């Protein structure tokens, strides 16, 4: 087996997460408050679009603020958790596995309880938030155990 440290991104990329995450959150807050700048109304190719009508494999007009915000947020989270620590050691890999398993178990529990308590279409946004919950739990667990 190769050197597992090479699977992580270099520490120098972590700094970008500190910019991408807040910008992504800010753009998503704008979107949720109905602030949608006109210049972001653009045509995009969509495999599927289900707004006013169902369309497949077509060009659709959309305001891209939420897609840009989510892309920034997820990219920033990826850089935050997938970059090496400043003082990287092999012991951190064991902590990462423990954090992953803990976050996975907790997320499954959250999703199962949510599925039993929420009915209808509301389960879809809850399921999307479960992904962010997983990342948050993973990161917090790892930070607590690194110290």
C-alpha positions as a printed Julia matrix, in Angstrom:
147×3 Matrix{Float64}:
   0.0    0.0     0.0
   1.23   3.53   -0.75
   1.82   6.44    1.55
  -1.65   7.43    2.85
  -0.55  11.03    3.4
  -0.56  11.54   -0.35
  -4.3   11.0    -0.44
  -4.87  14.28    1.38
  -4.39  17.68   -0.22
  -1.47  19.8     0.91
  -2.01  22.0     3.96
  -1.47  25.15    1.85
  -4.92  24.68    0.25
  -6.79  24.89    3.57
  -6.6   28.71    3.51
  -8.98  28.76    0.51
 -11.68  27.09    2.6
 -11.72  30.11    4.91
 -12.84  32.27    1.98
 -15.05  29.82    0.07
 -17.22  28.76    3.03
 -18.34  32.23    4.2
 -18.87  33.45    0.63
 -20.95  30.34   -0.09
 -23.02  30.83    3.07
 -23.51  34.52    2.26
 -24.72  33.76   -1.27
 -27.12  31.11    0.05
 -28.48  33.57    2.63
 -29.06  36.07   -0.2
 -30.89  33.38   -2.15
 -33.08  32.4     0.82
 -33.95  36.08    1.42
 -34.96  36.5    -2.2
 -31.93  38.58   -3.22
 -31.22  37.38   -6.73
 -29.03  39.74   -8.77
 -30.2   40.2   -12.33
 -26.75  39.56  -13.84
 -26.92  35.99  -12.47
 -30.0   35.2   -14.57
 -28.34  32.93  -17.11
 -29.22  30.05  -19.39
 -27.82  26.7   -18.27
 -27.95  23.19  -19.69
 -29.99  20.94  -17.39
 -30.37  17.19  -17.39
 -33.68  17.82  -15.63
 -35.56  20.96  -14.57
 -38.75  20.79  -12.55
 -39.85  24.36  -11.88
 -43.04  25.34  -13.69
 -42.82  22.4   -16.06
 -40.76  19.24  -16.27
 -38.0   19.56  -18.87
 -35.18  17.19  -19.66
 -31.89  17.7   -21.51
 -32.6   21.31  -22.34
 -31.44  24.89  -21.86
 -33.26  26.59  -19.0
 -33.13  30.1   -17.6
 -32.15  30.31  -13.93
 -30.7   32.64  -11.36
 -27.43  30.92  -10.47
 -26.87  32.51   -7.04
 -27.88  29.32   -5.18
 -25.8   27.04   -7.43
 -22.77  29.31   -7.05
 -23.31  29.58   -3.28
 -23.66  25.83   -2.83
 -20.63  25.17   -5.05
 -18.53  27.58   -2.98
 -19.79  26.09    0.28
 -19.2   22.45   -0.69
 -15.81  23.25   -2.26
 -14.76  25.09    0.89
 -15.92  22.23    3.11
 -14.02  19.79    0.91
 -10.83  21.81    1.27
 -11.38  22.18    5.02
 -11.63  18.45    5.68
  -9.5   16.99    2.88
  -6.32  18.99    3.46
  -3.52  17.88    5.7
  -2.95  19.45    9.08
   0.0   21.76    9.56
   1.8   19.04   11.55
   0.5   15.93    9.78
   1.06  12.51   11.36
  -0.15   9.0    10.57
  -2.07   8.99   13.87
  -4.37  11.6    12.34
  -5.52   9.03    9.79
  -6.83   6.85   12.62
  -8.62   9.88   14.09
 -10.1   10.65   10.67
 -11.5    7.13   10.42
 -13.0    7.39   13.92
 -14.5   10.78   13.06
 -15.88   9.41    9.79
 -17.54   6.42   11.47
 -18.95   8.56   14.29
 -20.36  11.1    11.82
 -21.77   8.34    9.61
 -23.57   6.65   12.52
 -24.98   9.93   13.82
 -26.1   11.01   10.35
 -27.84   7.7     9.71
 -29.62   8.06   13.07
 -30.65  11.65   12.28
 -31.91  10.71    8.84
 -33.86   7.7    10.13
 -35.51   9.73   12.9
 -36.25  12.52   10.41
 -37.81  10.05    7.98
 -40.12   8.82   10.74
 -41.09  12.33   11.89
 -41.34  14.32    8.64
 -43.67  13.34    5.82
 -43.97  14.46    2.23
 -41.56  16.56    0.23
 -39.95  18.09    3.32
 -37.78  14.96    3.59
 -35.83  16.01    0.47
 -34.35  19.24    1.89
 -33.79  17.44    5.2
 -31.87  14.75    3.32
 -29.77  17.43    1.64
 -29.03  19.01    5.01
 -27.98  15.59    6.32
 -24.93  15.83    4.06
 -23.9   19.13    5.66
 -24.68  17.67    9.09
 -22.33  14.76    8.34
 -19.5   17.12    7.35
 -20.06  19.28   10.44
 -20.09  16.32   12.84
 -17.0   14.84   11.18
 -15.08  18.11   11.43
 -16.09  18.9    15.02
 -15.3   15.34   16.19
 -11.91  15.49   14.5
 -11.06  18.93   15.95
 -12.04  17.85   19.47
  -9.9   14.7    19.27
  -6.85  16.37   17.71
  -6.38  18.59   20.74
